[in-house]
Amino acid sequence: MNKDDLLQYLAKLDASLQKPAKLYIYGGAALMLLEEETRISLDIDVAAPYSEVDYSDFCQACLSAGIPVNPSADYAGEHIEWVGPLRLCLPKPNPETDMILWQGKNLIVQTAAPARLVASKLIRYDETDQSDIHFLCFQHQLNFNQIRKAVSELPDPFQTDILVLENLESLKMDMHLWRPTS
């Protein structure tokens, strides 16, 4: 899906919800709503522990909107990834820095501050993640210390995960290379 598709899904979800809901998203969908123009994604990553929804109402609204929640592994279409606490590499919400990305009648979509989104991407740091991080760093003028602090705020075990820490060091080198030369 692209940003237009995502906005259509959000509008359909909003119209189908019977109760107010707050989704806390991250990943590609958050980047699309933060105006990363070329970003596409097959899923909307929802941080389940940080979201406030009546889950059965939400699943019914998703069905009405035509976007399944956690379909089988062989499903190749657009879907919502309802990410539980054991797989959630994202700091806890901070009302002072969280951002509202979209709001309808019944649905509010929020995400973390940009440095926290960068920290969440260090679990993989593949080519797509690197592009997202580059976008966030330039759009929000992030520095390495902000990202290092965000990594220290990741939930256990991610804040001490060897891969996250190695990728943080790789990012430090990459950020040095991104600096303009005079």
C-alpha positions in Angstrom: 0.0 0.0 0.0 1.0 3.6 -0.5 0.0 6.6 1.5 -3.3 7.1 -0.4 -4.2 3.4 0.2 -3.3 3.8 3.9 -5.5 6.9 4.3 -8.4 5.0 2.6 -8.0 2.1 5.1 -7.9 4.5 8.0 -11.0 6.3 6.9 -12.8 3.0 6.4 -11.7 1.8 9.8 -12.8 5.0 11.4 -16.3 4.7 9.8 -16.6 1.1 10.9 -15.6 1.4 14.5 -18.4 1.3 17.0 -16.2 2.6 19.9 -13.3 5.1 20.1 -9.9 3.6 19.4 -6.3 4.8 19.6 -3.7 2.9 17.5 0.0 3.4 18.2 1.8 2.6 14.9 5.4 2.4 13.8 7.2 1.0 10.8 6.4 1.8 7.2 2.9 3.1 7.8 4.1 5.7 10.3 6.8 6.8 7.8 4.2 7.2 5.1 2.1 9.4 7.4 5.3 11.4 8.2 5.5 12.2 4.5 8.2 9.8 3.3 6.9 10.1 -0.2 8.2 6.9 -1.9 7.5 4.6 1.1 5.2 1.6 0.5 4.4 -1.3 2.8 2.3 -4.5 2.9 1.3 -4.0 6.5 0.4 -1.5 9.2 2.5 -2.3 12.3 0.4 -1.7 15.4 2.1 -1.7 18.9 -0.6 -3.7 20.7 0.4 -2.9 24.3 0.5 0.8 23.5 -2.9 0.9 21.6 -6.3 1.5 23.2 -8.9 -0.4 21.4 -11.8 -2.8 22.0 -10.1 -5.6 20.1 -13.2 -7.4 18.9 -14.7 -4.1 17.7 -11.3 -3.3 16.0 -11.1 -6.7 14.2 -14.7 -6.3 13.0 -13.9 -2.8 11.7 -10.8 -4.2 9.9 -12.9 -6.9 8.3 -15.4 -4.2 7.1 -12.5 -2.1 5.8 -11.0 -5.1 3.9 -7.7 -5.3 5.8 -7.2 -8.5 7.9 -5.4 -8.5 11.3 -2.6 -11.0 11.6 -3.5 -13.2 8.6 -1.7 -16.5 8.1 2.0 -16.4 7.2 1.3 -17.3 3.6 -1.1 -14.3 3.1 0.6 -11.9 0.6 -1.9 -9.0 0.8 -2.1 -5.8 2.7 -2.8 -6.4 6.4 -2.4 -5.2 10.0 0.4 -6.7 12.0 -0.8 -6.6 15.7 2.5 -6.8 17.4 2.5 -8.1 21.0 4.9 -7.2 23.8 7.5 -10.0 23.2 8.2 -8.8 19.6 7.8 -5.1 20.2 11.1 -3.3 19.7 9.7 0.2 20.5 10.0 2.4 23.6 6.9 3.0 25.7 4.8 5.9 24.7 5.8 9.4 25.9 2.8 11.8 25.8 5.2 14.7 25.7 6.8 13.6 22.4 4.4 11.2 20.7 2.8 12.5 17.5 -0.8 12.3 16.3 -0.5 11.2 12.6 -4.2 10.9 11.7 -7.5 11.5 13.4 -11.1 10.7 12.5 -14.4 10.5 14.3 -13.6 7.3 16.3 -10.0 6.6 15.4 -6.7 8.4 16.5 -3.4 7.1 15.0 -0.3 8.0 17.0 3.4 7.2 16.7 6.6 7.7 18.7 9.0 10.6 18.3 11.4 10.3 15.4 14.5 9.2 17.4 12.4 6.4 19.0 11.2 5.3 15.5 14.9 5.1 14.5 15.7 3.0 17.6 12.9 0.6 16.6 14.5 0.0 13.2 17.8 -1.0 14.6 16.6 -4.6 15.2 17.1 -5.2 11.5 18.8 -2.2 9.8 18.2 -3.6 6.3 18.2 -1.5 3.2 14.6 -0.3 3.8 15.3 0.5 7.4 18.4 2.4 6.5 16.4 4.5 4.0 13.7 5.2 6.7 16.4 6.1 9.2 18.1 8.4 6.7 14.7 10.1 6.0 13.9 10.6 9.8 17.4 11.9 10.6 17.3 14.5 7.9 13.7 15.5 8.2 13.9 15.9 12.0 17.5 16.9 12.3 18.3 14.0 14.6 21.8 13.5 16.1 23.4 10.3 17.3 23.0 11.1 21.0 19.2 11.4 20.6 19.1 7.9 18.9 21.4 6.4 21.5 19.1 7.7 24.3 16.1 6.2 22.4 17.9 2.8 22.2 18.4 2.9 26.0 14.6 3.4 26.3 13.8 0.2 24.3 12.1 -2.5 26.3 14.0 -5.5 27.6 15.7 -7.4 25.9 16.1 -5.0 23.0 18.0 -2.3 24.8 20.9 -4.7 25.3 20.4 -6.9 22.2 23.7 -7.4 20.6 22.3 -6.9 17.1 20.6 -3.6 18.1 23.9 -2.4 19.6 25.9 -3.5 16.6 23.4 -1.7 14.3 23.6 1.4 16.4 27.4 1.5 15.9 26.8 1.0 12.1 24.4 3.9 12.2 27.0 6.0 13.9 29.4 5.4 11.1 26.6 6.0 8.5 25.6 9.3 10.1 29.2 10.4 9.9 29.2 9.6 6.2 25.9 11.5 5.7 27.4 14.8 6.9 27.9 17.3 4.1 31.5 18.0 3.2 32.7 21.6 2.8 
